[in-house]
Amino acid sequence: MPAFGGKKILGKISEIVVGTFKVGDLIRMKDDCWWLGNHGTRFHTYTEKDRLVLVTKNDGLQREGFFYGRICSTGEERLWTADEFELVSSPR
């Protein structure tokens, strides 16, 4: 599948790709995620449900390995690093 500038071209449909994640993907913090260690202060107490994040936008940051995502349990939206997460489900 041809790719150009962080976008996959699918005929007339173009979907934005965030690292390895797409806007709308449900992802979860990996077990060895920096955010869950002592450096992540409040995040190290997160339960399994608190580790779910919905990818909301990328603002051109996908090539740098960053994306914006919303923590499902709190609604907090922030900038995250893609390598700290794994895919749970994708709407596509």
N, C-alpha and C positions, 0 to 999 in steps of 0.2 A: 504494500500500500504506500503510495508516494506521500512523503511528508515535506512540509516547507514551513520554516519559521515557527515551529511549535504547533502547527495545525496539520491534521490529517485531512486529506482531500478525498471525499467519498462521492464521486460523481458531482452532483450539485450541492451536496450536503457537506459542510465543513464544521468540524467540532474542535473546540479549543482543548488542548491537552495540557495538563498541569503536571510537570514531571512525568510520572507514570499514571497520574490521576486526571480525571476529567471533571469539569464542573458538574455537580449533581451526584458524584460518587460518595458513598458512605465508606469511611476508612476508620481505622482504629490505631491507637498508639501501640507501637511494638513493645514487647515485654522489656527489652533493653533500651528503650527510648530515653534520651537525655532528660526529657521533661518529667519522667517518672522517678528519676534518681533524686538524690539530695539537692542537686543544683536546681531542680524545678520547683523548689519550695512547696507551694500549695498543691502542685500536681502530683507529688509522690503519695498523697493520701487518696488519690482517685480510685474508685472502684471500677469494675469492668464496664458498667454502663456509662461512667464518666469519661471513658477513653474513646468514645465514639465521636467522630467529627465529620461534618458534611462539608464537602468542598464547595465553596460559594463563588469564588472568582480568582482570577490570576493576575490581572492588570499587567500583563507582559512579563511576569516574573518566572514563568515556567522554565525558561532556559537556565535560570540561576538556581533552580531546585526549590523554589518557594511557592507558596499559594496562600490564599486566605481561606479559612475554614471556621465553621461555627461548631462549638462544643454542644452536642445535642442535649445534654442534661441541664446546661446553664444558659444557653443562648449566646454566650460570649463569642464574639468573632475576633479573630486575631491572625497575624501572619505566622505561618508554620514552615518548617523545612520538610520537604517530601520524603527524605530518606529515613525519617523517624516513624513512618506509618506504613500500614499494609492495607490492601483493599479488602473490604467486607462484601460490598455489593455495588453494582453499577446499574443505572436505569436503562442502559442500552443493551 
